[in-house]
Amino acid sequence: MEKAEHEAYLILESGKIFQGKSFGALRGTVGEIVFATGMTGYLETLTDPSYYGQAVVQTFPLIGNYGVIPDDFESGKIYMKAYIVNQLCTAPSNFRSVSALDAFLKEQGIVGLHDIDTRTLTKTLRSNGVMNGMIALDPADADMDIIGKYRVKEAVANVSTRKIYKLGAPQSRFHVAVYDLGLKTNIIRELVSRGCEVTVLPHDTKADRVLGLNPDGVMLTNGPGDPVENAGIIENLKILIAAKVPIFGICLGHQLLALAHGFKTEKLKYGHRGANQPVKNLFTKQVYISSQNHGYAVVTDSIIPGVADSWFVNVNDNTSEGIWYCNTPCFSVQFHPEACSGPRDTAFLFERFIELMEVNQYAAG
């Protein structure tokens, strides 16, 4: 396959310019520039809806070496604005591959940028924090006003399903209602493999409709954007919490469950994105390696004693990574226990959710 050699540029809102070459869709775009540190799993990154509105920089230097494998996708499309890599592999080698990344991004209409100094770019983002940027075929096309004003808006509404659908075997032992806030496919796989029938719901599904399904539990998925913008979801969660339905929240679900309990969230300087984030269980003192993708976090000091306990913290910066609720059958984690392509250290949390639903079934008689 012939390698694309069109010059392209990344212009940050600070004015710093990085020169590279274009692949994928040959056009310009604007997005929030973030970096991800995973050494593998680029297909899961590309198809993770939580990257809606962002341009992702991969810190690992070689990307695309095992091609495009649809069975590994976390959703049916790419939601990010652009994909930025150092070395782009144009001749992948994998028996499962159906195409190369360049063709996949072209098919999806997504801008790609390669052959740039991703190390310097990542160090810039770490020093200055996440910032907006524009990818342009000519740096003279950059509009600093447009770059500076860009915001990720209505993120959850743009990635959530628009219709209710079911997965898993009917008459399974457990029925789980899943709020699709930016659903990753492997969350469903993990639930179904543990004997759950799953009903996937749009983000704006009212609490009374959820309760009308008589679920054994509710799953709050990952998703993009600022959690405080989801006021309607938070109000519905308050009703579900009061109804004592077992709830398990992941990533954005973790943040929304915290907000529904009156806690606070904040934007991180550059976020946590990658498959190598250490988290510590404060109850057992055990440390796990986790996969993460988030730019916001629950403010630890806002967790109200007697309402909830801090469960996991990030070993690197002590930010909240998990909460166990005291008086309701709820818990949540900021990281991804369902992570594909791993690590699998925390997959046991799905068993915890099963246990909560079992206890609730027993209590109900």
N, C-alpha and C positions, 0 to 999 in steps of 0.2 A: 504494500500500500504506500502510495506517495505521501510523504510527510508535508503537512501544511507549513508554508514558510512566510505567510503574510505577517508583517510586523504588526505588533499591537502593544498597547501601553496600559499600565495601571496607574491612575493618578489618585493619590490619597487626598483627603480633605485638608491635610497639612500642607499640601503642595508638592510633596515628594513624589517622584515619578520612577516607575520601574519599567524597563523595556523588555519585551519578550516576543513570542510568536503566537499567532492565533491558531486555535483548533476548534472543532465543533462549529457552532453557528458563527458566521462571519459578520459580526455587527458589534455595536457598543451596548453597554448596560451599566446601571448604577445599583449598588447594593451595600450592605453592611459587611465589612471585611473581617472575617474571623479565621482562626487557624485550628486545625485538627491534627493530633499527634499520632494517630493510629498507624502502625506499620503494615497492617493488613486490613481488609474489610472496606476497601474504597467503594465497592458497589453498594454496600449497606449505607455508607455515608452519602453517596450520591442520591439514593432513593429514600433517605430519611426525611419525612415531612417537617421535622423540627428545624430544618435549615431554610425554611421558607423565607424569602426576601434577603438572603445572605449570599455572599460570595465566599467560598470555602478555599482556604489555602492548606494544602497537605504538606506537613513538615518532612515526611519521609520522602527521600529524593526521587525514587523510581516508582511511577504509578502507571498501571495499565498492563502489567506483565502477565496477568492471567485472564485478560480480556473481559468480555461482558457475558455474565451468566444469569439469565432471567430468574432461575430458581432461587438465587441469593438476594433478590430485590426485597426491600422492606415495604415498598408500595409500588403502585403501577406507573409512576412517573417521577421525574426530577422536579423538585420544588425550588431548589436554590437558584439564584440569579446567575452565578458563574462558578467555574471550577478552575483553580489555579495550582499548577504543579511545576516542579523543577524539570525532571526528565520524563517525557511522555513516551511510553513504549508503543510503538506502532506495529510490532510483530509479536502479539501475545502467543503464549504457548500453554494451552490447557485443553484437554479433551472435551470439557463442558462448554467452552467458549463458543459464542455464536457470531461475535464481531469484535472490533477494536473500539476503544473509547471514543476516538474521533467520530466514527460513524454513529455511535450511540448518542453523543451530544448533538450531532447534526440532526438526527431523527427527532430528538426531543426539543430542538430549538434553543439549546443552552450554550452560552458563550464559554469557551475555554481559553486559557492562557498558559503557555508553557515556556520553558527555557528562560525563566527569570530567577533571580536570587531569592528563593523562598526563605533561606536562613536569615538574611538581613531583613526581609519583610516581616518575618515572625518576631524577630527581636524588636523591631519598630512597634509592632502591636503590643508586645509585652511591656515595653517602656511607656508608651503613650496611651495604651488602652485601645479597645475596639474603636475603629473609625470607619466612616463611609469612604467609598472610593468609586471611581468610574473606570471601566475598561473601554478604551477607544482605539480605533485604528490609526488615528492621528491625534497626538497630544493637544494640538490646537483646537480640537473639538471639545475639549473639557470645559464644562461650565461649572465653576467653583460654587456658584450659588445653588445650582441644582444638587450638586454633591452634598453640600452642607445641610440642605433642608430635607434630604431623604430620610424617611422613617418607615419601619416595618409596621404596617397597619392591617387590622382585621385579619390577622394571621390565622387564627383558629378557624374562622368561618371559611377561609379559602382552602383549607386542607381537609376539613371534616367531610365525612360522607353526607350525602343529601337524602339518603333513604335508609330505612331500617332493614337489616338482613340478618339471617341466622347462619351459624356454622357449628360443626360438631354433630354428634349423634343425638337425635331426639330421645327423650326419656333417659338422658344421662343423669347421674346422681346429683349433679349440681347444675343450676342454671345461673349464668353470670351475665349481667347487663353491662356492656362495655361502652362508656362514653368515648367516642372517637374524637379526640382533640388534636390528632395528628398521628394516628395509629400506625405502629410498626407491626408488620405481619407476624413476627415471631412471638409477640405477646399472645396472639390467638393460638398459635401452635402450642405454646406452653400450657395454656388453659385446657385446650382440647385433649392434649396428651395426658392430662391428669383427670380425665373423666368429666369435663364440663361441656355443656351445650352453651353456646355464646350467642347473645343477641347484641349486635352492634348498632349503636344509636348515634344520630346526629348530635353535634355539640349543644344544640339549643333545645333538646328534648326536655319537657317539663317533668318535674319530680313526680307529680301524680301519675303521669303515664309510666314512668319507671316503676313506681310502686304497684301499678296495675298489672305489671308483668309478673309480680310476685317472685322476684329474683332471690336466689340464695346469697348473692353478693353483687357488689358493683365495682367495676374496674375503671379507674381514671387513667387514661393513657398519657404518654408523652405528647408534646406539641410545641409549636413555635410561639414567639412573641412575648410581650410583657404580661405577666399573669394578672395584674390589677385591671387590665382592660376587659376582663371576662366577668363583668358584674352579674350578668344573668346566670351564668353557670354557678357562680359562688352562691347566689340566692337559692338555686335548686339544691345545691349540696347541703345547705343548712337544713332543709326539709328532710333530706335523706339521713343526715346525721341524727336528727331528732327522732327519726323512725327506727333507729338502732339497726340499720342494715349494715352488714359487714362491708367495709370499703377498703380497697387497696389502691394507692396512688403511686404512679411512677413519673418522675421528672416534672413536667408541668402539672400533672395530677397531684404530685406532692405539694407543690406551691399553692394550688387552688384549695386543697384540703386545709392547709394551714391558714389561708386567708379566710376560709369559711368558719374557722374557729377563732377568728379575731387576731391572728398573728400578722406579721408584716413581711414583705419581701423587698429586695434591693437588687439593683443591677451591679454585676461584678465588673471589675476593670477590663478583663479580657476573657472571662468565662473558663469553663472546663470542657474541653472537647477532645476525646481520645480514648483509647482502650487501656490506659495504663495509670489510672487514678487510684491512689490508695485511700481506703476508707476504714475507719476504726469503729468497731462495735463497742459502745461505751458500757454495755452490760457485761460482756465477756472479755473485753480488752483484745479481742482477736482483730487482726488487720486483713482486709481482703483487697484484691486488685479488681477494679471495676471499669466498665465502659461508661462514658458520660458525654452529654451534649447539652449544655445549658449556659445561658448568659445571665440568669437571675438566680437568686438563692433566698431561702427563708432566713430572716434575721434571727439568729439564735437567741438573743436577749429578749425577743418579743414572745418567745414560747412561754405560756403561762403555767407556772407550777400548779400541779393538781389537775390541770386539764390535759397536759401531755408531758412526756419526757423526751429529751434528746436521745436518740438511739444510735445514730451513726454520725461521725464527723469526718471531714476531709483532713487527712494527715498533713497535707501541704499547707493549708491556710485556715484550718479549723472552722470552715463554713459548714452549715447544716447539711447533712446527707441522709438523714432519716429521723422520723418521729413516730413514737408509739403513744397512742392516745389512751388515757387512763379510764375514762368512763363510758366510752363508746367503742364498738368493735372495729376500730379503724387503725391503719398504719400506712406509712408512705415512705418512699425512698427517692432521693434525688438522682441516683445512678440507675443503670439499666441491668436488672437481673436476668432479662431475657436476651442479652446481647448476642448478636451474630455479627462477626465471627468470634465472639468471646470477648473477655474471659468469662468463665462459667462459675466463678467462685460463689456467687450469691443467688444462683438459681433456686436454692432452698427456700427462698422467700415465697415462692409460689405454693410450697407446702404449708407455710405459715398461713397463707390465705385460705387454703383448703381446710386447715384446722379451725380457723375462725368460723367458716361456714358450717362445719360439722357441729361445733359447739352451739351455734345459733339454731341449727335444725333440732338438736337434742333438747334445747331449752324450750323450743316451740312445741315439743311433743310429737 
